[in-house]
Amino acid sequence: MLNKTTKHILYMSVALGMLIYAVPRLSIGEGWTLPTVFAVAWLLFALAIVASHLHAILRVDEAMDAQLDRVKRHRRRQLAQLIERRIVRRGGQ
């Protein structure tokens, strides 16, 4: 089984390979015809895919992920305390 980083590298390589193969075949520079609009849209989507995988590979959000984990742990603790208080309150009735 591949880990996440390896998958991102593999998928980014496939997207780059598609770009390398397709760019010479796309009709760009003939004015704003339908094929040109398609080519520009296709290039933008392909570059967005490459950028998203590169973002994941470089772990840009690593600090944000750590902060979110801390917030989630804190919320779980608060929820556990709330449940515990309600159980104690009901047990005393």
VEXKOLLO-272936 format. One record per residue (C-alpha): residue number from 1; residue in three letters; y, z, x. Coordinates in steps of 0.25 Angstrom, whole numbers. Example, Ala and Ser with C-alpha at 12.3 -4.5 7.8 and 13.67 -1.06 7.14 Angstrom:
residues 2
+-----+------+-------+-------+-------+
: pos : code :     v :     w :     u :
+-----+------+-------+-------+-------+
:   1 :  ALA :   -18 :    31 :    49 :
:   2 :  SER :    -4 :    29 :    55 :
+-----+------+-------+-------+-------+
end
This chain:
residues 93
+-----+------+-------+-------+-------+
: pos : code :     v :     w :     u :
+-----+------+-------+-------+-------+
:   1 :  MET :     0 :     0 :     0 :
:   2 :  LEU :    14 :    -4 :     5 :
:   3 :  ASN :    25 :     7 :     6 :
:   4 :  LYS :    38 :     4 :     0 :
:   5 :  THR :    45 :     0 :    12 :
:   6 :  THR :    35 :   -10 :    15 :
:   7 :  LYS :    35 :   -16 :     1 :
:   8 :  HIS :    50 :   -17 :     2 :
:   9 :  ILE :    49 :   -25 :    16 :
:  10 :  LEU :    38 :   -34 :    10 :
:  11 :  TYR :    46 :   -37 :    -3 :
:  12 :  MET :    59 :   -39 :     5 :
:  13 :  SER :    52 :   -49 :    15 :
:  14 :  VAL :    47 :   -57 :     3 :
:  15 :  ALA :    61 :   -58 :    -3 :
:  16 :  LEU :    66 :   -62 :    11 :
:  17 :  GLY :    55 :   -72 :    12 :
:  18 :  MET :    59 :   -78 :    -2 :
:  19 :  LEU :    74 :   -79 :     3 :
:  20 :  ILE :    70 :   -86 :    15 :
:  21 :  TYR :    61 :   -96 :     8 :
:  22 :  ALA :    71 :   -98 :    -4 :
:  23 :  VAL :    85 :   -98 :     2 :
:  24 :  PRO :    84 :  -112 :     8 :
:  25 :  ARG :    78 :  -118 :    -5 :
:  26 :  LEU :    89 :  -112 :   -14 :
:  27 :  SER :   100 :  -121 :   -18 :
:  28 :  ILE :   113 :  -114 :   -15 :
:  29 :  GLY :   126 :  -121 :   -12 :
:  30 :  GLU :   126 :  -132 :   -23 :
:  31 :  GLY :   136 :  -125 :   -32 :
:  32 :  TRP :   133 :  -115 :   -43 :
:  33 :  THR :   121 :  -123 :   -49 :
:  34 :  LEU :   110 :  -116 :   -56 :
:  35 :  PRO :   101 :  -117 :   -43 :
:  36 :  THR :   112 :  -111 :   -35 :
:  37 :  VAL :   113 :   -99 :   -45 :
:  38 :  PHE :    98 :   -97 :   -45 :
:  39 :  ALA :    98 :   -97 :   -30 :
:  40 :  VAL :   109 :   -87 :   -28 :
:  41 :  ALA :   103 :   -78 :   -39 :
:  42 :  TRP :    89 :   -79 :   -32 :
:  43 :  LEU :    96 :   -76 :   -18 :
:  44 :  LEU :   103 :   -64 :   -24 :
:  45 :  PHE :    90 :   -58 :   -30 :
:  46 :  ALA :    82 :   -60 :   -17 :
:  47 :  LEU :    93 :   -54 :    -9 :
:  48 :  ALA :    93 :   -42 :   -19 :
:  49 :  ILE :    78 :   -40 :   -17 :
:  50 :  VAL :    79 :   -40 :    -2 :
:  51 :  ALA :    91 :   -31 :    -2 :
:  52 :  SER :    83 :   -21 :   -11 :
:  53 :  HIS :    71 :   -21 :    -2 :
:  54 :  LEU :    80 :   -19 :    10 :
:  55 :  HIS :    87 :    -8 :     3 :
:  56 :  ALA :    73 :    -1 :     1 :
:  57 :  ILE :    68 :    -4 :    15 :
:  58 :  LEU :    81 :     2 :    21 :
:  59 :  ARG :    80 :    14 :    12 :
:  60 :  VAL :    95 :    14 :     9 :
:  61 :  ASP :    93 :    24 :    -3 :
:  62 :  GLU :    85 :    34 :     5 :
:  63 :  ALA :    95 :    45 :     5 :
:  64 :  MET :    97 :    42 :   -10 :
:  65 :  ASP :    82 :    44 :   -13 :
:  66 :  ALA :    82 :    57 :    -6 :
:  67 :  GLN :    94 :    62 :   -14 :
:  68 :  LEU :    87 :    57 :   -27 :
:  69 :  ASP :    74 :    64 :   -23 :
:  70 :  ARG :    82 :    77 :   -21 :
:  71 :  VAL :    89 :    76 :   -35 :
:  72 :  LYS :    75 :    73 :   -41 :
:  73 :  ARG :    69 :    85 :   -35 :
:  74 :  HIS :    81 :    94 :   -40 :
:  75 :  ARG :    80 :    88 :   -54 :
:  76 :  ARG :    65 :    91 :   -54 :
:  77 :  ARG :    67 :   105 :   -49 :
:  78 :  GLN :    78 :   107 :   -60 :
:  79 :  LEU :    68 :   102 :   -71 :
:  80 :  ALA :    57 :   111 :   -66 :
:  81 :  GLN :    67 :   123 :   -67 :
:  82 :  LEU :    71 :   119 :   -81 :
:  83 :  ILE :    57 :   118 :   -85 :
:  84 :  GLU :    53 :   131 :   -79 :
:  85 :  ARG :    65 :   138 :   -85 :
:  86 :  ARG :    61 :   133 :   -99 :
:  87 :  ILE :    47 :   137 :   -97 :
:  88 :  VAL :    51 :   151 :   -93 :
:  89 :  ARG :    60 :   152 :  -105 :
:  90 :  ARG :    50 :   148 :  -115 :
:  91 :  GLY :    39 :   157 :  -108 :
:  92 :  GLY :    49 :   169 :  -111 :
:  93 :  GLN :    50 :   167 :  -126 :
+-----+------+-------+-------+-------+
end
